Amino acid sequence: QEKARSGYVGLKNLGATCYLNSLLQQLYMIPAFRNAVLSLPTPAGCPPAAGTPTAQLAGHEAARSLLYQLQHMFGYLQESEKKWFDTRELCAAFRDADNAPVNPSVQMDVDEFFMQLFEQLETALKGTGEADLLKSLFQGEMVNQVLAKDSKHTYSERLETWFTISLDCKSKRSVLDSLAHFFEGEVLDGDNKYKCEDGEYVEAVKRCCVHSLPPVLILHLKRFEFDFDLMRKFKINDQIDFPALIDMKP
């Protein structure tokens, strides 16, 4: 089947891999990331990532390389005239926390998959010319603060790095509402007062602030909650609006 008139190649859903497909397509559509991945040399003795039929890769060590499979997929998304690409080999190359490949019949939280994917790619990129690729494109810095309620004194301040900002989406009308909720902070009072280094308990405000933004900002909507009565996860299907522009200034 020929690719769509839009000129883009799709990714085949293997059962419940819509989360994986949507993330990989978004990463592919970031030119700096796509070009960097495709510019990396292929492993010695392996055929070029782009243009080699998937079946011909089975006997190569590259078939077990997640980075190579990502190159292979990006090459097909860029050059193929077919309607879709089969991610089966990429799913087999990926390993979760239990060292198991992607199970196409089980839906996974996309943020969990994203963090495991980036962890494996960071390892694979070491020693290449793109060792800092993920940090240079996606890593931001956040300051976690504990302030006096009048904001005139800072009790605690800690700088952390991040790849995504995870936002609540339940009962939120838009991403802007979710961002406002994320940054509004938490009042520490009553039995939950903040304990200072000298042992004194004081009323305070705990909050986080963006210290620096990455070139590519990734916002993760928390679509899954755990039901402690039923002891299982359930998906939040609330509609949420996305503005064309987001002003991240405080």
PASEBA-1860 file (N, C-alpha, C; in nm, 3 decimals):
! residues 250
1> QEKARSGY> 0.083/-0.119/0.000/0.000/0.000/0.000/0.087/0.125/0.000 ~ 0.052/0.221/-0.085/0.130/0.343/-0.094/0.097/0.437/0.022 ~ 0.194/0.523/0.055/0.174/0.613/0.168/0.068/0.718/0.137 ~ 0.019/0.782/0.239/-0.090/0.878/0.226/-0.049/0.998/0.142 ~ -0.148/1.070/0.092/-0.122/1.188/0.011/-0.049/1.297/0.088 ~ -0.059/1.293/0.219/0.011/1.391/0.303/0.162/1.380/0.288 ~ 0.208/1.263/0.241/0.352/1.243/0.225/0.419/1.178/0.344 ~ 0.340/1.145/0.447/0.397/1.085/0.567/0.368/0.935/0.573
9> VGLKNLGA> 0.462/0.863/0.632/0.449/0.719/0.651/0.400/0.694/0.794 ~ 0.305/0.603/0.810/0.252/0.573/0.942/0.328/0.462/1.012 ~ 0.289/0.434/1.135/0.343/0.322/1.212/0.228/0.225/1.240 ~ 0.251/0.099/1.213/0.147/-0.002/1.231/0.119/-0.025/1.380 ~ -0.009/-0.026/1.417/-0.047/-0.059/1.555/-0.046/-0.211/1.568 ~ 0.040/-0.261/1.657/0.056/-0.405/1.672/-0.044/-0.467/1.768 ~ -0.136/-0.386/1.817/-0.237/-0.435/1.911/-0.274/-0.327/2.010 ~ -0.176/-0.291/2.096/-0.197/-0.184/2.193/-0.074/-0.093/2.198
17> TCYLNSLL> -0.014/-0.069/2.082/0.109/0.010/2.077/0.084/0.153/2.030 ~ -0.038/0.203/2.047/-0.068/0.340/2.006/0.017/0.441/2.084 ~ 0.042/0.414/2.214/0.125/0.504/2.296/0.266/0.513/2.240 ~ 0.322/0.398/2.201/0.457/0.391/2.145/0.462/0.462/2.010 ~ 0.364/0.435/1.925/0.361/0.496/1.792/0.353/0.648/1.799 ~ 0.266/0.699/1.887/0.248/0.844/1.895/0.375/0.912/1.944 ~ 0.444/0.852/2.041/0.568/0.910/2.092/0.678/0.907/1.985 ~ 0.695/0.793/1.918/0.800/0.781/1.818/0.776/0.875/1.699
25> QQLYMIPA> 0.650/0.892/1.661/0.619/0.985/1.552/0.652/1.129/1.593 ~ 0.623/1.164/1.718/0.654/1.299/1.764/0.805/1.323/1.768 ~ 0.881/1.223/1.813/1.027/1.236/1.814/1.081/1.250/1.672 ~ 1.024/1.173/1.580/1.068/1.180/1.440/1.043/1.319/1.381 ~ 0.936/1.385/1.423/0.900/1.515/1.367/0.982/1.631/1.425 ~ 1.078/1.602/1.512/1.170/1.704/1.563/1.296/1.698/1.477 ~ 1.316/1.792/1.385/1.426/1.783/1.288/1.563/1.761/1.351 ~ 1.595/1.833/1.458/1.728/1.820/1.519/1.751/1.680/1.572
33> FRNAVLSL> 1.648/1.619/1.630/1.661/1.483/1.683/1.669/1.382/1.569 ~ 1.578/1.394/1.472/1.576/1.301/1.359/1.709/1.303/1.283 ~ 1.759/1.422/1.252/1.882/1.433/1.174/2.003/1.379/1.251 ~ 2.005/1.402/1.383/2.116/1.352/1.463/2.117/1.200/1.467 ~ 2.000/1.140/1.484/1.990/0.993/1.488/2.033/0.933/1.354 ~ 1.986/0.993/1.245/2.018/0.939/1.112/2.164/0.963/1.073 ~ 2.228/1.063/1.134/2.367/1.093/1.100/2.467/1.001/1.169 ~ 2.422/0.926/1.269/2.513/0.837/1.341/2.556/0.722/1.251
41> PTPAGCPP> 2.682/0.679/1.261/2.727/0.565/1.179/2.658/0.437/1.222 ~ 2.632/0.349/1.126/2.573/0.219/1.160/2.682/0.128/1.216 ~ 2.646/0.030/1.299/2.746/-0.061/1.356/2.825/-0.132/1.248 ~ 2.951/-0.161/1.277/3.039/-0.226/1.180/2.979/-0.358/1.131 ~ 2.983/-0.378/1.000/2.934/-0.503/0.942/2.785/-0.508/0.920 ~ 2.714/-0.400/0.956/2.569/-0.399/0.940/2.530/-0.317/0.818 ~ 2.420/-0.351/0.754/2.374/-0.275/0.637/2.324/-0.138/0.680 ~ 2.314/-0.043/0.586/2.262/0.090/0.620/2.125/0.080/0.686
49> AAGTPTAQ> 2.100/0.166/0.783/1.973/0.160/0.856/1.856/0.189/0.764 ~ 1.873/0.284/0.672/1.765/0.319/0.580/1.776/0.237/0.453 ~ 1.663/0.182/0.410/1.659/0.113/0.281/1.682/-0.036/0.287 ~ 1.716/-0.090/0.404/1.736/-0.234/0.416/1.608/-0.300/0.466 ~ 1.554/-0.396/0.392/1.432/-0.464/0.438/1.450/-0.522/0.578 ~ 1.347/-0.509/0.660/1.355/-0.555/0.799/1.394/-0.702/0.808 ~ 1.344/-0.784/0.717/1.373/-0.928/0.721/1.522/-0.956/0.707 ~ 1.596/-0.869/0.635/1.738/-0.891/0.613/1.822/-0.855/0.736
57> LAGHEAAR> 1.762/-0.792/0.837/1.836/-0.752/0.956/1.840/-0.862/1.061 ~ 1.759/-0.966/1.043/1.742/-1.067/1.147/1.874/-1.133/1.187 ~ 1.966/-1.150/1.093/2.091/-1.218/1.124/2.200/-1.127/1.175 ~ 2.171/-0.999/1.189/2.273/-0.903/1.231/2.259/-0.868/1.378 ~ 2.372/-0.835/1.439/2.372/-0.788/1.578/2.285/-0.665/1.593 ~ 2.274/-0.586/1.485/2.196/-0.462/1.489/2.050/-0.487/1.524 ~ 2.002/-0.608/1.495/1.862/-0.638/1.524/1.832/-0.626/1.673 ~ 1.937/-0.636/1.757/1.918/-0.625/1.902/1.955/-0.487/1.955
65> SLLYQLQH> 1.989/-0.394/1.866/2.028/-0.259/1.906/1.909/-0.164/1.893 ~ 1.868/-0.106/2.005/1.755/-0.013/2.003/1.787/0.110/1.919 ~ 1.909/0.162/1.932/1.948/0.280/1.856/1.945/0.252/1.706 ~ 1.996/0.136/1.667/1.995/0.100/1.525/1.852/0.083/1.474 ~ 1.767/0.021/1.554/1.627/0.004/1.513/1.557/0.140/1.500 ~ 1.595/0.235/1.586/1.539/0.370/1.575/1.586/0.435/1.445 ~ 1.714/0.418/1.411/1.765/0.467/1.283/1.690/0.403/1.166 ~ 1.673/0.273/1.176/1.604/0.197/1.071/1.462/0.251/1.050
73> MFGYLQES> 1.391/0.274/1.160/1.255/0.326/1.151/1.253/0.467/1.094 ~ 1.341/0.556/1.144/1.345/0.693/1.095/1.378/0.696/0.945 ~ 1.469/0.608/0.903/1.503/0.601/0.761/1.383/0.566/0.676 ~ 1.302/0.473/0.723/1.182/0.435/0.648/1.077/0.544/0.651 ~ 1.059/0.609/0.765/0.961/0.717/0.772/0.999/0.831/0.678 ~ 1.128/0.848/0.655/1.175/0.957/0.569/1.175/0.920/0.422 ~ 1.212/0.795/0.390/1.237/0.759/0.250/1.135/0.664/0.188 ~ 1.060/0.591/0.268/0.974/0.487/0.214/0.854/0.543/0.138
81> EKKWFDTR> 0.807/0.465/0.042/0.684/0.496/-0.031/0.568/0.409/0.018 ~ 0.595/0.328/0.121/0.491/0.241/0.177/0.399/0.321/0.270 ~ 0.283/0.263/0.300/0.184/0.332/0.383/0.224/0.334/0.530 ~ 0.288/0.227/0.577/0.323/0.220/0.718/0.449/0.138/0.739 ~ 0.506/0.154/0.860/0.626/0.080/0.900/0.589/-0.009/1.018 ~ 0.640/-0.131/1.019/0.614/-0.228/1.126/0.721/-0.213/1.234 ~ 0.680/-0.182/1.357/0.774/-0.158/1.467/0.809/-0.284/1.546 ~ 0.777/-0.400/1.492/0.796/-0.525/1.567/0.941/-0.544/1.613
89> ELCAAFRD> 1.037/-0.517/1.523/1.178/-0.537/1.558/1.224/-0.435/1.661 ~ 1.173/-0.313/1.653/1.207/-0.212/1.753/1.152/-0.251/1.889 ~ 1.030/-0.303/1.892/0.970/-0.348/2.018/1.053/-0.460/2.081 ~ 1.109/-0.546/1.997/1.190/-0.658/2.046/1.324/-0.609/2.100 ~ 1.377/-0.498/2.044/1.506/-0.445/2.088/1.495/-0.366/2.218 ~ 1.377/-0.310/2.244/1.354/-0.233/2.367/1.349/-0.328/2.486 ~ 1.399/-0.281/2.601/1.393/-0.360/2.723/1.339/-0.275/2.837 ~ 1.238/-0.329/2.910/1.181/-0.255/3.022/1.263/-0.279/3.148
97> ADNAPVNP> 1.212/-0.236/3.263/1.286/-0.248/3.389/1.313/-0.394/3.426 ~ 1.231/-0.485/3.375/1.250/-0.629/3.402/1.325/-0.698/3.289 ~ 1.386/-0.619/3.199/1.460/-0.670/3.084/1.372/-0.748/2.987 ~ 1.246/-0.711/2.981/1.152/-0.775/2.889/1.123/-0.680/2.773 ~ 1.100/-0.733/2.652/1.067/-0.647/2.538/0.925/-0.592/2.550 ~ 0.891/-0.502/2.462/0.756/-0.447/2.459/0.657/-0.560/2.428 ~ 0.552/-0.568/2.508/0.442/-0.662/2.481/0.336/-0.586/2.401 ~ 0.322/-0.614/2.271/0.231/-0.536/2.187/0.085/-0.542/2.229
105> SVQMDVDE> 0.049/-0.640/2.310/-0.092/-0.655/2.350/-0.124/-0.585/2.481 ~ -0.025/-0.523/2.544/-0.045/-0.456/2.673/-0.017/-0.307/2.659 ~ -0.116/-0.224/2.696/-0.096/-0.080/2.689/-0.009/-0.034/2.805 ~ 0.083/0.056/2.777/0.179/0.105/2.876/0.162/0.255/2.892 ~ 0.190/0.307/3.010/0.187/0.452/3.030/0.298/0.514/2.947 ~ 0.264/0.612/2.864/0.361/0.666/2.769/0.478/0.734/2.839 ~ 0.456/0.796/2.955/0.567/0.861/3.025/0.665/0.758/3.079 ~ 0.614/0.647/3.128/0.701/0.539/3.176/0.785/0.484/3.060
113> FFMQLFEQ> 0.720/0.463/2.945/0.793/0.415/2.827/0.896/0.519/2.782 ~ 0.856/0.646/2.783/0.945/0.754/2.741/1.073/0.757/2.826 ~ 1.058/0.749/2.958/1.174/0.757/3.046/1.267/0.637/3.027 ~ 1.209/0.518/3.008/1.291/0.400/2.985/1.360/0.407/2.848 ~ 1.289/0.460/2.749/1.347/0.477/2.616/1.466/0.572/2.620 ~ 1.450/0.687/2.687/1.558/0.784/2.694/1.677/0.731/2.774 ~ 1.649/0.654/2.878/1.758/0.596/2.957/1.842/0.502/2.871 ~ 1.775/0.421/2.789/1.848/0.328/2.702/1.920/0.401/2.589
121> LETALKGT> 1.858/0.507/2.536/1.922/0.583/2.430/2.045/0.658/2.482 ~ 2.036/0.711/2.605/2.152/0.779/2.664/2.271/0.684/2.673 ~ 2.244/0.561/2.714/2.351/0.460/2.723/2.407/0.429/2.585 ~ 2.318/0.413/2.487/2.360/0.378/2.351/2.438/0.490/2.284 ~ 2.411/0.615/2.321/2.476/0.730/2.258/2.613/0.761/2.317 ~ 2.648/0.700/2.429/2.779/0.725/2.489/2.890/0.682/2.392 ~ 2.990/0.766/2.380/3.101/0.734/2.292/3.078/0.773/2.147 ~ 2.959/0.828/2.117/2.931/0.876/1.982/2.944/1.028/1.979
129> GEADLLKS> 2.932/1.085/1.862/2.938/1.230/1.850/2.813/1.299/1.900 ~ 2.712/1.222/1.939/2.585/1.277/1.987/2.557/1.234/2.130 ~ 2.661/1.221/2.211/2.645/1.172/2.348/2.553/1.260/2.432 ~ 2.551/1.391/2.404/2.468/1.485/2.481/2.341/1.526/2.406 ~ 2.302/1.448/2.307/2.187/1.483/2.224/2.060/1.505/2.305 ~ 2.026/1.411/2.391/1.900/1.419/2.466/1.901/1.537/2.563 ~ 2.013/1.557/2.632/2.022/1.669/2.726/2.014/1.803/2.654 ~ 2.081/1.814/2.540/2.085/1.942/2.469/1.949/1.981/2.411
137> LFQGEMVN> 1.866/1.883/2.380/1.736/1.912/2.320/1.621/1.914/2.420 ~ 1.624/1.825/2.519/1.505/1.802/2.600/1.521/1.831/2.750 ~ 1.642/1.853/2.799/1.661/1.866/2.943/1.644/2.010/2.990 ~ 1.557/2.029/3.089/1.539/2.158/3.153/1.580/2.151/3.299 ~ 1.570/2.264/3.368/1.605/2.270/3.510/1.489/2.329/3.588 ~ 1.462/2.271/3.704/1.355/2.315/3.791/1.412/2.343/3.931 ~ 1.362/2.449/3.994/1.402/2.481/4.131/1.288/2.445/4.224 ~ 1.314/2.356/4.319/1.217/2.322/4.423/1.245/2.410/4.545
145> QVLAKDSK> 1.145/2.486/4.587/1.163/2.583/4.694/1.064/2.561/4.808 ~ 1.109/2.598/4.928/1.020/2.612/5.043/1.038/2.755/5.091 ~ 0.931/2.835/5.082/0.938/2.978/5.114/0.851/3.011/5.234 ~ 0.885/3.122/5.299/0.797/3.177/5.401/0.667/3.220/5.334 ~ 0.556/3.220/5.406/0.427/3.252/5.346/0.425/3.393/5.287 ~ 0.508/3.484/5.340/0.514/3.618/5.285/0.617/3.629/5.172 ~ 0.682/3.514/5.138/0.781/3.504/5.030/0.906/3.589/5.054 ~ 0.927/3.636/5.177/1.043/3.719/5.205/1.165/3.638/5.249
153> HTYSERLE> 1.144/3.509/5.274/1.256/3.425/5.319/1.245/3.288/5.254 ~ 1.359/3.235/5.210/1.364/3.102/5.150/1.425/3.004/5.249 ~ 1.349/2.902/5.288/1.398/2.803/5.383/1.480/2.694/5.314 ~ 1.440/2.660/5.192/1.508/2.551/5.122/1.499/2.575/4.971 ~ 1.605/2.536/4.900/1.606/2.552/4.754/1.694/2.443/4.694 ~ 1.640/2.371/4.595/1.714/2.261/4.534/1.692/2.261/4.383 ~ 1.801/2.251/4.307/1.794/2.251/4.161/1.791/2.108/4.109 ~ 1.696/2.079/4.020/1.684/1.946/3.961/1.669/1.957/3.810
161> TWFTISLD> 1.714/1.853/3.739/1.696/1.847/3.594/1.577/1.758/3.561 ~ 1.520/1.777/3.442/1.404/1.700/3.401/1.395/1.695/3.249 ~ 1.325/1.592/3.200/1.296/1.579/3.057/1.150/1.610/3.026 ~ 1.062/1.591/3.124/0.920/1.618/3.103/0.861/1.689/3.224 ~ 0.754/1.764/3.202/0.673/1.818/3.310/0.542/1.740/3.309 ~ 0.514/1.668/3.417/0.393/1.585/3.424/0.278/1.666/3.482 ~ 0.169/1.673/3.409/0.056/1.758/3.445/-0.070/1.677/3.472 ~ -0.143/1.717/3.576/-0.276/1.659/3.601/-0.371/1.708/3.492
169> CKSKRSVL> -0.453/1.618/3.441/-0.549/1.658/3.338/-0.694/1.631/3.381 ~ -0.712/1.564/3.493/-0.848/1.535/3.540/-0.918/1.664/3.581 ~ -1.035/1.688/3.522/-1.118/1.806/3.551/-1.048/1.936/3.512 ~ -0.954/1.930/3.421/-0.887/2.051/3.372/-0.937/2.079/3.230 ~ -0.963/2.207/3.201/-1.016/2.243/3.070/-0.907/2.253/2.964 ~ -0.787/2.295/3.004/-0.681/2.314/2.906/-0.544/2.288/2.969 ~ -0.443/2.281/2.885/-0.306/2.265/2.932/-0.266/2.384/3.020 ~ -0.319/2.501/2.991/-0.288/2.619/3.072/-0.339/2.602/3.215
177> DSLAHFFE> -0.457/2.543/3.231/-0.510/2.514/3.365/-0.420/2.414/3.437 ~ -0.374/2.314/3.363/-0.287/2.212/3.422/-0.154/2.272/3.466 ~ -0.098/2.361/3.384/0.027/2.427/3.419/0.010/2.516/3.542 ~ -0.101/2.590/3.546/-0.127/2.678/3.661/-0.136/2.596/3.789 ~ -0.202/2.481/3.781/-0.214/2.393/3.897/-0.078/2.338/3.940 ~ 0.006/2.306/3.842/0.138/2.249/3.871/0.226/2.348/3.947 ~ 0.217/2.476/3.910/0.308/2.576/3.967/0.249/2.655/4.085 ~ 0.124/2.629/4.122/0.062/2.712/4.225/0.120/2.688/4.365
185> GEVLDGDN> 0.180/2.575/4.388/0.243/2.548/4.516/0.147/2.491/4.620 ~ 0.204/2.450/4.732/0.128/2.387/4.841/0.158/2.459/4.972 ~ 0.054/2.496/5.044/0.071/2.563/5.174/0.097/2.458/5.281 ~ 0.204/2.479/5.357/0.240/2.388/5.466/0.203/2.457/5.598 ~ 0.094/2.410/5.659/0.050/2.470/5.785/-0.014/2.362/5.872 ~ -0.065/2.402/5.988/-0.128/2.306/6.079/-0.032/2.196/6.118 ~ -0.077/2.071/6.103/0.009/1.956/6.136/0.114/1.930/6.029 ~ 0.107/2.006/5.921/0.199/1.984/5.809/0.298/2.099/5.793
193> KYKCEDGE> 0.330/2.167/5.903/0.425/2.278/5.896/0.564/2.229/5.857 ~ 0.643/2.322/5.803/0.778/2.289/5.759/0.874/2.293/5.878 ~ 0.960/2.191/5.888/1.057/2.185/5.996/1.189/2.245/5.949 ~ 1.231/2.355/6.010/1.356/2.421/5.974/1.476/2.343/6.029 ~ 1.596/2.383/5.986/1.717/2.315/6.030/1.737/2.326/6.181 ~ 1.687/2.435/6.241/1.703/2.452/6.386/1.594/2.378/6.465 ~ 1.507/2.305/6.394/1.403/2.227/6.460/1.270/2.300/6.476 ~ 1.265/2.428/6.442/1.141/2.505/6.455/1.045/2.469/6.342
201> YVEAVKRC> 0.916/2.460/6.375/0.812/2.434/6.275/0.747/2.567/6.236 ~ 0.741/2.593/6.105/0.689/2.721/6.057/0.590/2.697/5.943 ~ 0.500/2.792/5.925/0.412/2.789/5.808/0.493/2.832/5.686 ~ 0.471/2.763/5.575/0.552/2.790/5.456/0.474/2.752/5.331 ~ 0.534/2.781/5.217/0.478/2.743/5.087/0.582/2.660/5.012 ~ 0.542/2.542/4.969/0.630/2.455/4.891/0.590/2.466/4.744 ~ 0.687/2.497/4.659/0.654/2.516/4.517/0.776/2.480/4.431 ~ 0.752/2.472/4.301/0.861/2.454/4.206/0.851/2.560/4.098
209> CVHSLPPV> 0.966/2.602/4.048/0.973/2.705/3.944/1.069/2.660/3.835 ~ 1.038/2.697/3.713/1.128/2.665/3.602/1.251/2.754/3.610 ~ 1.367/2.692/3.612/1.493/2.767/3.612/1.542/2.788/3.469 ~ 1.531/2.686/3.386/1.566/2.699/3.245/1.483/2.601/3.163 ~ 1.442/2.645/3.044/1.363/2.562/2.954/1.451/2.501/2.846 ~ 1.422/2.379/2.803/1.497/2.319/2.693/1.447/2.371/2.559 ~ 1.522/2.348/2.451/1.474/2.387/2.318/1.342/2.319/2.282 ~ 1.323/2.195/2.327/1.199/2.121/2.302/1.136/2.088/2.437
217> LILHLKRF> 1.021/2.148/2.465/0.952/2.126/2.592/0.851/2.013/2.577 ~ 0.863/1.911/2.661/0.770/1.798/2.658/0.679/1.805/2.780 ~ 0.549/1.815/2.755/0.448/1.813/2.860/0.378/1.678/2.859 ~ 0.375/1.613/2.974/0.312/1.482/2.985/0.181/1.495/3.062 ~ 0.072/1.455/3.000/-0.058/1.456/3.067/-0.078/1.323/3.140 ~ -0.102/1.331/3.269/-0.118/1.210/3.350/-0.257/1.150/3.327 ~ -0.264/1.060/3.230/-0.391/1.001/3.187/-0.429/0.877/3.268 ~ -0.342/0.833/3.357/-0.373/0.714/3.435/-0.372/0.745/3.584
225> EFDFDLMR> -0.470/0.691/3.656/-0.475/0.699/3.802/-0.492/0.558/3.857 ~ -0.449/0.540/3.981/-0.462/0.409/4.044/-0.582/0.409/4.138 ~ -0.671/0.315/4.118/-0.789/0.300/4.203/-0.755/0.200/4.315 ~ -0.743/0.252/4.438/-0.703/0.166/4.550/-0.817/0.075/4.596 ~ -0.941/0.107/4.558/-1.052/0.017/4.590/-1.051/-0.105/4.499 ~ -1.028/-0.080/4.370/-1.026/-0.190/4.273/-0.885/-0.245/4.252 ~ -0.783/-0.172/4.305/-0.643/-0.212/4.293/-0.601/-0.229/4.148 ~ -0.635/-0.130/4.068/-0.592/-0.130/3.928/-0.591/0.012/3.874
233> KFKINDQI> -0.518/0.030/3.764/-0.513/0.160/3.699/-0.637/0.181/3.613 ~ -0.678/0.307/3.599/-0.782/0.339/3.503/-0.742/0.465/3.428 ~ -0.792/0.477/3.307/-0.752/0.586/3.219/-0.848/0.704/3.233 ~ -0.791/0.825/3.234/-0.869/0.949/3.240/-0.888/0.999/3.097 ~ -1.012/1.002/3.052/-1.041/1.039/2.914/-1.096/1.181/2.899 ~ -1.077/1.265/3.002/-1.125/1.403/2.996/-1.063/1.476/2.876 ~ -1.146/1.552/2.806/-1.095/1.633/2.695/-1.017/1.751/2.751 ~ -0.905/1.784/2.688/-0.824/1.897/2.733/-0.776/1.974/2.610
241> DFPALIDM> -0.786/2.107/2.616/-0.750/2.191/2.502/-0.602/2.225/2.503 ~ -0.546/2.238/2.383/-0.406/2.275/2.365/-0.399/2.408/2.291 ~ -0.349/2.514/2.353/-0.333/2.641/2.281/-0.219/2.631/2.180 ~ -0.225/2.714/2.076/-0.119/2.714/1.975/0.012/2.766/2.034 ~ 0.003/2.857/2.130/0.122/2.914/2.194/0.107/2.906/2.346 ~ 0.217/2.879/2.414/0.218/2.875/2.561/0.328/2.968/2.610 ~ 0.292/3.065/2.691/0.390/3.157/2.750/0.434/3.099/2.884 ~ 0.560/3.057/2.894/0.611/2.994/3.015/0.676/3.093/3.111
249> KP> 0.662/3.222/3.083/0.717/3.321/3.176/0.636/3.319/3.306 ~ 0.703/3.343/3.422/0.630/3.340/3.550/0.531/3.454/3.561
END
